[in-house]
Amino acid sequence: MSVENVRLNITIPKNLLVTLDHLAGPRKRSRFIVDAISRQIEEEEKLSLETQLCAGYQARRKESLELAHDFESADLENWDEY
């Protein structure tokens, strides 16, 4: 699978460029930046999913508690045998 690359012109603080060059090397800036952006996007998507799951669990809380209550006697059935 081929990936189409595009050229960007960005502005960053000089001290950040110095650190970037130190960590990645001046000829490997693009790969370092792509990796950093990819990790950040992955983290943002993970946080978004966690937020959605939390909201879903909270929305279903009452229903889940009612179901747990309805099946409580079945859950406890024969418990004293253990």
DSSP file (Angstrom, degrees, kcal/mol; ACC not computed):
  #  RESIDUE AA STRUCTURE BP1 BP2  ACC     N-H-->O    O-->H-N    N-H-->O    O-->H-N    TCO  KAPPA ALPHA  PHI   PSI    X-CA   Y-CA   Z-CA
    1    1 A M              0   0    0      0, 0.0     2,-0.3     0, 0.0     0, 0.0   0.000 360.0 360.0 360.0 124.6    0.0    0.0    0.0
    2    2 A S        -     0   0    0      2,-0.0     2,-0.5     0, 0.0     0, 0.0  -0.666 360.0-145.9 -93.8 147.9    1.5    3.3   -1.0
    3    3 A V        -     0   0    0     -2,-0.3     2,-0.6     0, 0.0     0, 0.0  -0.942  11.4-136.4-113.2 128.2    1.2    6.5    1.0
    4    4 A E        -     0   0    0     -2,-0.5     2,-0.3     1,-0.0    -2,-0.0  -0.740  22.9-153.3 -85.2 123.2    1.0    9.8   -0.8
    5    5 A N        -     0   0    0     -2,-0.6     2,-0.3     2,-0.0    -1,-0.0  -0.657   7.0-161.2 -94.7 151.5    3.1   12.4    1.0
    6    6 A V        -     0   0    0     -2,-0.3     2,-0.4     2,-0.0    -2,-0.0  -0.953  19.2-120.8-128.2 151.4    2.5   16.1    1.0
    7    7 A R        -     0   0    0     -2,-0.3     2,-0.3     2,-0.0    -2,-0.0  -0.763  28.6-167.3 -94.3 135.7    5.0   18.9    1.8
    8    8 A L        -     0   0    0     -2,-0.4     2,-0.6     2,-0.0    -2,-0.0  -0.887  17.2-148.0-119.9 152.4    4.1   21.3    4.7
    9    9 A N        +     0   0    0     -2,-0.3     2,-0.3     2,-0.0    -2,-0.0  -0.964  31.4 170.9-117.4 111.4    5.6   24.5    5.7
   10   10 A I        -     0   0    0     -2,-0.6     2,-0.5     2,-0.0    -2,-0.0  -0.819  27.3-137.8-121.2 160.1    5.4   24.9    9.5
   11   11 A T        +     0   0    0     -2,-0.3    -2,-0.0     0, 0.0     0, 0.0  -0.975  27.4 167.7-118.5 127.9    6.7   27.4   12.0
   12   12 A I        -     0   0    0     -2,-0.5     5,-0.1     2,-0.0    -2,-0.0  -0.947  43.8 -86.2-134.2 156.5    8.1   26.2   15.4
   13   13 A P    >>  -     0   0    0      0, 0.0     4,-1.7     0, 0.0     3,-0.6  -0.314  38.0-122.1 -60.5 145.0   10.2   27.8   18.1
   14   14 A K  H 3> S+     0   0    0      1,-0.3     4,-2.3     2,-0.2     5,-0.2   0.874 111.3  55.3 -58.6 -40.9   13.9   27.7   17.5
   15   15 A N  H 3> S+     0   0    0      1,-0.2     4,-1.8     2,-0.2    -1,-0.3   0.837 106.4  52.3 -64.0 -31.1   14.6   25.9   20.7
   16   16 A L  H <> S+     0   0    0     -3,-0.6     4,-2.7     2,-0.2    -1,-0.2   0.875 108.0  51.2 -69.9 -37.6   12.2   23.2   19.7
   17   17 A L  H  X S+     0   0    0     -4,-1.7     4,-2.9     2,-0.2     5,-0.2   0.905 108.2  52.0 -64.1 -41.6   14.0   22.8   16.4
   18   18 A V  H  X S+     0   0    0     -4,-2.3     4,-2.0     2,-0.2    -2,-0.2   0.923 112.6  45.2 -60.7 -44.1   17.3   22.4   18.2
   19   19 A T  H  X S+     0   0    0     -4,-1.8     4,-2.6     2,-0.2     5,-0.2   0.909 112.1  52.3 -66.0 -42.1   15.8   19.7   20.4
   20   20 A L  H  X>S+     0   0    0     -4,-2.7     4,-3.3     1,-0.2     5,-0.7   0.934 110.9  46.7 -58.4 -47.8   14.2   18.0   17.4
   21   21 A D  H  X5S+     0   0    0     -4,-2.9     4,-1.3     1,-0.2    -1,-0.2   0.872 111.9  51.7 -63.4 -37.0   17.5   17.9   15.5
   22   22 A H  H  <5S+     0   0    0     -4,-2.0    -1,-0.2    -5,-0.2    -2,-0.2   0.917 118.6  35.9 -65.2 -43.0   19.3   16.6   18.6
   23   23 A L  H  <5S+     0   0    0     -4,-2.6    -2,-0.2    -5,-0.1    -3,-0.2   0.895 135.2  19.0 -78.9 -41.4   16.8   13.8   19.0
   24   24 A A  H  <5S-     0   0    0     -4,-3.3    -3,-0.2    -5,-0.2    -2,-0.2   0.710 103.0-115.8-104.7 -24.4   16.0   12.9   15.4
   25   25 A G    ><< -     0   0    0     -4,-1.3     3,-1.9    -5,-0.7    -3,-0.1   0.165  32.0 -89.9  90.2 142.9   18.9   14.3   13.4
   26   26 A P  T 3  S+     0   0    0      0, 0.0     3,-0.5     0, 0.0    -1,-0.1   0.736 126.4  50.4 -63.4 -23.7   18.4   17.1   10.8
   27   27 A R  T 3  S+     0   0    0      1,-0.2    -2,-0.1    -6,-0.1     3,-0.1   0.423 109.9  50.8 -93.7   1.6   17.8   14.6    8.0
   28   28 A K  S <> S+     0   0    0     -3,-1.9     4,-1.9     1,-0.1    -1,-0.2   0.086  71.0 113.1-124.2  22.6   15.1   12.6    9.9
   29   29 A R  H  > S+     0   0    0     -3,-0.5     4,-2.8     1,-0.2     5,-0.2   0.932  75.2  53.4 -59.8 -47.9   12.9   15.4   11.1
   30   30 A S  H  > S+     0   0    0      1,-0.2     4,-2.9     2,-0.2     5,-0.2   0.919 109.2  47.3 -58.3 -47.0    9.9   14.4    8.9
   31   31 A R  H  > S+     0   0    0      1,-0.2     4,-2.5     2,-0.2    -1,-0.2   0.910 113.2  49.5 -61.6 -42.3    9.8   10.8   10.2
   32   32 A F  H  X S+     0   0    0     -4,-1.9     4,-2.4     2,-0.2    -2,-0.2   0.924 113.2  46.1 -61.9 -45.5   10.1   12.0   13.8
   33   33 A I  H  X S+     0   0    0     -4,-2.8     4,-2.7     2,-0.2     5,-0.2   0.906 111.9  51.0 -65.9 -42.5    7.3   14.5   13.3
   34   34 A V  H  X S+     0   0    0     -4,-2.9     4,-2.6    -5,-0.2    -2,-0.2   0.923 111.8  47.8 -60.5 -44.2    5.1   12.0   11.6
   35   35 A D  H  X S+     0   0    0     -4,-2.5     4,-2.5    -5,-0.2    -2,-0.2   0.918 112.6  48.7 -62.4 -43.5    5.6    9.5   14.5
   36   36 A A  H  X S+     0   0    0     -4,-2.4     4,-2.2     2,-0.2    -2,-0.2   0.914 113.3  46.4 -63.9 -43.0    4.9   12.2   17.1
   37   37 A I  H  X S+     0   0    0     -4,-2.7     4,-2.7     2,-0.2     5,-0.2   0.912 111.5  52.2 -65.6 -41.9    1.7   13.3   15.3
   38   38 A S  H  X S+     0   0    0     -4,-2.6     4,-2.4    -5,-0.2    -2,-0.2   0.919 110.5  47.7 -60.3 -44.4    0.6    9.6   14.9
   39   39 A R  H  X S+     0   0    0     -4,-2.5     4,-2.3     2,-0.2    -1,-0.2   0.901 112.4  49.4 -63.7 -40.4    1.1    8.9   18.6
   40   40 A Q  H  X S+     0   0    0     -4,-2.2     4,-2.6     2,-0.2    -2,-0.2   0.913 111.2  48.6 -66.4 -42.1   -0.8   12.1   19.5
   41   41 A I  H  X S+     0   0    0     -4,-2.7     4,-2.6     2,-0.2     5,-0.2   0.922 111.1  51.0 -63.0 -43.7   -3.7   11.2   17.2
   42   42 A E  H  X S+     0   0    0     -4,-2.4     4,-2.2    -5,-0.2    -2,-0.2   0.910 111.4  48.0 -59.2 -43.5   -3.8    7.7   18.6
   43   43 A E  H  X S+     0   0    0     -4,-2.3     4,-2.5     2,-0.2    -2,-0.2   0.907 111.4  49.6 -64.6 -42.8   -3.9    9.1   22.2
   44   44 A E  H  X S+     0   0    0     -4,-2.6     4,-2.3     2,-0.2    -2,-0.2   0.907 111.7  48.6 -63.6 -41.4   -6.7   11.6   21.2
   45   45 A E  H  X S+     0   0    0     -4,-2.6     4,-2.4     2,-0.2    -1,-0.2   0.890 110.9  51.0 -65.5 -38.9   -8.8    8.8   19.7
   46   46 A K  H  X S+     0   0    0     -4,-2.2     4,-2.6     2,-0.2    -2,-0.2   0.927 111.1  47.7 -63.2 -45.7   -8.3    6.6   22.7
   47   47 A L  H  X S+     0   0    0     -4,-2.5     4,-2.3     1,-0.2    -2,-0.2   0.890 111.2  51.7 -62.9 -39.2   -9.4    9.4   25.0
   48   48 A S  H  X S+     0   0    0     -4,-2.3     4,-2.4     2,-0.2    -2,-0.2   0.921 110.8  47.4 -63.3 -44.1  -12.4   10.0   22.8
   49   49 A L  H  X S+     0   0    0     -4,-2.4     4,-2.9     2,-0.2     5,-0.2   0.913 111.0  51.1 -63.8 -43.0  -13.4    6.4   22.9
   50   50 A E  H  X S+     0   0    0     -4,-2.6     4,-2.5     1,-0.2    -1,-0.2   0.897 110.5  50.0 -61.2 -39.8  -13.0    6.3   26.7
   51   51 A T  H  X S+     0   0    0     -4,-2.3     4,-2.4     2,-0.2    -2,-0.2   0.915 112.0  47.4 -63.8 -43.9  -15.2    9.3   27.0
   52   52 A Q  H  X S+     0   0    0     -4,-2.4     4,-2.3     2,-0.2    -2,-0.2   0.912 112.9  48.5 -64.3 -42.9  -17.8    7.7   24.8
   53   53 A L  H  X S+     0   0    0     -4,-2.9     4,-2.9     2,-0.2     5,-0.2   0.915 111.1  50.4 -63.7 -42.7  -17.7    4.5   26.8
   54   54 A C  H  X S+     0   0    0     -4,-2.5     4,-2.5     1,-0.2    -2,-0.2   0.925 111.1  48.4 -60.8 -45.1  -17.9    6.3   30.1
   55   55 A A  H  X S+     0   0    0     -4,-2.4     4,-2.3     2,-0.2    -1,-0.2   0.898 112.3  49.8 -62.8 -40.1  -21.0    8.2   28.9
   56   56 A G  H  X S+     0   0    0     -4,-2.3     4,-1.7     2,-0.2    -2,-0.2   0.922 110.8  48.3 -64.6 -44.6  -22.6    5.0   27.6
   57   57 A Y  H  < S+     0   0    0     -4,-2.9     4,-0.4     1,-0.2    -2,-0.2   0.910 112.8  48.5 -62.5 -41.1  -22.0    3.2   30.9
   58   58 A Q  H >< S+     0   0    0     -4,-2.5     3,-0.8     1,-0.2     4,-0.4   0.886 109.8  52.1 -66.5 -37.9  -23.4    6.2   32.8
   59   59 A A  H 3< S+     0   0    0     -4,-2.3     4,-0.3     1,-0.2     3,-0.2   0.829 115.8  41.2 -66.8 -31.0  -26.5    6.3   30.5
   60   60 A R  T 3X S+     0   0    0     -4,-1.7     4,-2.7     1,-0.2    -1,-0.2   0.339  85.7 103.4 -96.7   4.7  -27.1    2.6   31.1
   61   61 A R  H <> S+     0   0    0     -3,-0.8     4,-2.6    -4,-0.4     5,-0.2   0.922  81.0  46.3 -55.7 -50.9  -26.3    2.6   34.8
   62   62 A K  H  > S+     0   0    0     -4,-0.4     4,-2.3    -3,-0.2    -1,-0.2   0.924 114.1  48.4 -60.8 -45.7  -29.9    2.5   36.0
   63   63 A E  H  > S+     0   0    0     -4,-0.3     4,-2.3     1,-0.2    -1,-0.2   0.901 111.6  50.2 -61.5 -41.6  -30.8   -0.3   33.6
   64   64 A S  H  X S+     0   0    0     -4,-2.7     4,-2.4     1,-0.2    -2,-0.2   0.903 110.5  49.2 -64.8 -41.5  -27.7   -2.3   34.7
   65   65 A L  H  X S+     0   0    0     -4,-2.6     4,-2.3    -5,-0.2    -1,-0.2   0.894 110.5  50.8 -65.1 -39.0  -28.6   -1.9   38.4
   66   66 A E  H  X S+     0   0    0     -4,-2.3     4,-2.6    -5,-0.2    -2,-0.2   0.916 111.3  48.0 -64.7 -42.7  -32.1   -3.1   37.7
   67   67 A L  H  X S+     0   0    0     -4,-2.3     4,-1.9     2,-0.2    -2,-0.2   0.913 111.0  50.7 -63.5 -42.4  -30.9   -6.1   35.8
   68   68 A A  H  < S+     0   0    0     -4,-2.4     4,-0.3     1,-0.2    -1,-0.2   0.906 112.0  47.7 -61.4 -41.4  -28.5   -7.0   38.6
   69   69 A H  H >< S+     0   0    0     -4,-2.3     3,-1.1     1,-0.2     4,-0.4   0.918 109.3  53.5 -65.2 -43.2  -31.3   -6.7   41.2
   70   70 A D  H 3< S+     0   0    0     -4,-2.6     3,-0.3     1,-0.2     4,-0.2   0.850 116.9  37.5 -60.2 -35.8  -33.6   -8.8   39.1
   71   71 A F  T 3X S+     0   0    0     -4,-1.9     4,-2.4     1,-0.2    -1,-0.2   0.310  86.4 102.4-100.7   8.3  -31.0  -11.6   38.9
   72   72 A E  H <> S+     0   0    0     -3,-1.1     4,-1.9    -4,-0.3    -1,-0.2   0.905  81.2  50.1 -59.6 -43.3  -29.7  -11.3   42.4
   73   73 A S  H  > S+     0   0    0     -4,-0.4     4,-0.9    -3,-0.3    -1,-0.2   0.894 111.4  48.5 -65.5 -38.2  -31.6  -14.3   43.7
   74   74 A A  H  4 S+     0   0    0     -4,-0.2     3,-0.3     1,-0.2    -1,-0.2   0.880 110.3  52.5 -67.5 -37.2  -30.4  -16.5   40.8
   75   75 A D  H  < S+     0   0    0     -4,-2.4    -1,-0.2     1,-0.2    -2,-0.2   0.865 113.8  42.6 -64.6 -35.6  -26.8  -15.3   41.4
   76   76 A L  H >< S+     0   0    0     -4,-1.9     3,-2.1    -5,-0.2     4,-0.3   0.567  85.1 121.7 -89.2  -9.2  -27.0  -16.2   45.1
   77   77 A E  T 3< S+     0   0    0     -4,-0.9    -3,-0.0    -3,-0.3    -4,-0.0  -0.318  88.3   0.4 -59.3 131.9  -28.8  -19.6   44.5
   78   78 A N  T >  S+     0   0    0      1,-0.1     3,-1.2     2,-0.0    -1,-0.3   0.612  92.0 130.7  63.5  15.2  -26.8  -22.5   46.0
   79   79 A W  G X   +     0   0    0     -3,-2.1     3,-1.8     1,-0.3    -2,-0.1   0.857  61.5  64.2 -64.8 -35.0  -24.1  -20.1   47.2
   80   80 A D  G 3  S+     0   0    0     -4,-0.3    -1,-0.3     1,-0.3    -3,-0.1   0.646  88.3  71.3 -67.1 -12.6  -24.1  -21.6   50.7
   81   81 A E  G <         0   0    0     -3,-1.2    -1,-0.3     1,-0.2    -2,-0.2   0.668 360.0 360.0 -74.4 -16.4  -22.8  -24.8   49.2
   82   82 A Y    <         0   0    0     -3,-1.8    -1,-0.2    -4,-0.3    -2,-0.2   0.438 360.0 360.0 -95.7 360.0  -19.4  -23.3   48.5
